[in-house]
């Protein structure tokens, strides 16, 4: 999502009222996605694959519920489930999540 896309959502779209799409959270989320995209690209993954792999490695998670609109998205999901994140990837993701939390607490 981009600012422009959110600003152009239909008036009755629930995301117009969702706090995740309002400031300051929206800016923090955009920065998080930019950082995740950078990590994903370095390891040859999509952001979705990176997110799925991160969720599945968490000890409190037994399964990930994912959706797909196109067949290639199912293939991406399977690849993510079969991949392992490096220690560097995990540390970078954790750092980004910490920065996001800190940014939201300061605002």
C-alpha positions in Angstrom: 0.0 0.0 0.0 1.0 3.6 -0.7 -0.3 6.8 0.7 -1.8 7.6 -2.6 -3.7 4.3 -2.7 -5.0 4.8 0.8 -6.1 8.3 0.0 -8.0 7.0 -3.0 -9.9 4.2 -1.2 -13.7 4.4 -1.6 -15.5 6.3 1.1 -17.1 3.2 2.4 -13.9 1.2 2.6 -13.3 0.0 6.2 -9.6 0.8 6.0 -10.4 4.5 6.1 -11.3 4.1 9.7 -8.7 1.4 10.6 -5.9 2.8 12.9 -3.3 0.8 10.9 -4.1 3.1 8.0 -4.1 6.3 10.0 -1.2 8.4 11.3 1.1 7.9 13.0 0.8 4.1 12.5 0.5 4.3 8.8 3.9 6.0 8.4 5.5 3.5 10.8 4.0 0.6 8.8 5.3 2.0 5.5 8.8 2.3 7.0 8.5 -1.3 8.2 7.5 -2.6 4.8 10.4 -0.7 3.1 12.8 -2.4 5.5 11.2 -5.8 5.1 11.4 -5.4 1.3 15.1 -4.7 1.5 15.7 -7.8 3.6 13.5 -9.9 1.3 15.3 -8.7 -1.8 18.7 -9.6 -0.4 17.6 -13.2 0.2 15.7 -13.5 -3.1 12.3 -13.6 -1.4 9.1 -11.5 -1.7 8.0 -9.6 1.4 5.1 -12.1 1.7 7.5 -15.0 1.7 9.7 -13.3 4.3 6.7 -12.6 6.5 5.4 -16.2 6.3 8.8 -17.7 7.0 9.2 -15.3 10.0 5.8 -16.3 11.4 6.4 -20.0 10.9 9.7 -19.9 12.9 8.0 -18.5 16.0 7.6 -21.1 18.7 4.1 -20.0 19.7 2.8 -20.4 16.1 1.6 -23.8 15.0 0.2 -22.8 11.6 -0.1 -19.8 9.4 -3.4 -18.9 7.7 -2.5 -17.4 4.3 -4.6 -16.5 1.4 -4.0 -16.4 -2.4 -5.8 -14.9 -5.3 -3.5 -16.3 -8.0 -1.8 -19.7 -8.4 1.7 -18.2 -8.2 0.9 -16.9 -4.7 0.3 -20.5 -3.6 3.7 -21.5 -5.0 5.3 -18.5 -3.1 3.7 -19.6 0.1 4.9 -23.2 -0.2 8.5 -21.9 -0.9 8.2 -19.6 2.1 7.1 -22.5 4.3 10.0 -24.6 3.2 12.7 -21.9 3.6 14.7 -21.0 6.6 15.6 -17.5 7.7 19.2 -16.7 8.4 20.2 -15.3 11.8 21.0 -12.1 10.1 17.5 -11.9 8.6 15.9 -12.6 11.9 18.0 -10.0 13.7 17.2 -7.4 11.0 13.5 -8.1 11.2 13.6 -7.9 15.0 15.4 -4.6 14.7 12.8 -3.2 12.3 9.9 -4.3 14.6 11.6 -2.7 17.5 12.1 0.6 15.6 8.4 0.5 14.7 7.3 0.0 18.3 9.6 2.8 19.5 8.3 5.2 16.8 4.7 4.5 17.8 5.4 5.0 21.5 7.1 8.3 20.9 4.2 9.8 18.9 
